[in-house]
Structures are given as structure tokens and as C-alpha cells.
């Protein structure tokens, strides 16, 4: 049983059910179900949670994505104390767990691209299987920060595929959908998982802090059969497993690790476990 995969799917779906809750609870008026009524109806913004993965209000607490905050600060050439308090809760949580856990457990693009990869294999679609260095996304991250400063607007937030689904559900905006469709086409016919591995600026931002998290896969070399199943299952890049598999380390130290547990599910000898330091 792929326990880690099941756990991830439950959380990924739960996140989107929660984000869609304002529409599901209060949004019936948007569908014309209360047409002709003189009564004031509650709006989605009055729900216990409202917003997207970029910015949300939960029980009156405002939360902002750290990378989005950095872009806004550079675009406006200013910083507000309220912004700092808004991005700290999520930032600290990801630092403790492992920053790229966001990519593996929360990000909707990762969920879509895992399904895209399944489709590619299911229908045996050809692709050039090209690749870019994993650190490319660090350069992309810096590029969007520079563009935010030069253009005086958070450009990535305007085209981000990460918030595309949330914006469509909550605000009727299709911003970012073009980017998402482009990424899907790129991954189907050019290179699998290239967005998460090499291009996503938010993934690059979290990669900077990925080594800090207290949770990481540990490998028991005495039980490892060197079958390679874990490397085949890795949704980031098999290279990040090499030090632990060759005995250089007992754990996966790469900041890119999403803590997704795919390698744990795939290991037939159960020699990989998620542990704290």
C-alpha cells in the first residue's frame, strides 16, 4: 500500500476543499439561487477562510505567501510590519517541516503534473526527455524578483499557475491558466517534471531553505538492495538520493527534497524511513 501517496492525496484534496469552502457555503447567491430576494446574503469573503495560496484570511488571521510578499515589497519599494506578521506563520511552518514540503503536499501544480506524468506513461506519449539543471529555478526566482523591482509589479503572481485554480474558483479570474496549460504541454512532449525540478521560482525559493527542516528520508544501507526503485519513483530528481544510497550520508540532505515519501513507498526492502534529525 502506498501510504505516503494516499496521505498526500488526502491533504492535497483537503486544501482545495477548504479553499473552495466559501463558494460552497456562501456562494449559492452567485449561481442565481437567491434571485429576487431582498434579504442580504452572506458573501464568500465572510466565511471562516477566504483567499488563495498567495494570500488568505483564516479566522481573521491574514496569511501571505513569503515569496509573494518579497515580490510585493520589491515592487512597492517598501515593507510593512503587517506583511512580516502575515508571512511568518507559513514560512516558519515550512522551515520546521522542510520548506519544499509545500511543493509535495500543498501545491496544486504538482498534483496536476503528477496526473500529467501518469497520462504520458499511460498513452506512451513521446517526449524529448530533455532536462535543465535543478538550480535553474534559483535563477528564475531571482529573475522574477528583479522584474518585480524594475516593473514595479509582482509579475510572477500575475501569471502564476500555482494560484490559477484558486483565483478561478474564488475571483472568476483565469490569470495563470495560460501558464498552467503551457507547462502541461511542455511536460507531456518536451521533458517530464521540468517545471517542479528546474523552472518553478517558488520551488527555487523554498529550495534555499530546504536543508533546515527536521524531517527527511533516512536510508538504512544494511537493508538496501540497490534495486533503484526509489530513484525511479523520486518526483524531484533521483540525484538527490545518491549520497544516502552510496553511503556518503545516512539521510537525504538536498534542499530540493519535497518530503513526499515516494521513495519510501517504492522501496521493497523498507530501508527508507522518514525521521527527524
Buried (B, 14 or more C-beta within 10 A) or exposed (E): EBEBBEBBBEEBEEBBEBBBBBBEBBBEBEEEEEEEEEEEEEEBEEBEBBBBBBBBBBEEEBBBBBBBBBBBBBBBEEEEEEBEEBBBBBBEEBBEBBBBBBBBBBBBBBBBBBEBBEEBEEEEEEBEEEBBEBEBBBBBBEBBBEBBBEEEBBBBBEBBBBBBBBBBBBEEBEBBBEBBEEBBEBBBEEBBBBBBBBBBBBBBBBBEBBBEBEBBBBBBEEEBEEEEBBBEBBBBBBEBBBBBBEEEEBBBBBBBBBBBBBBBBBBEBEBBEBEEE
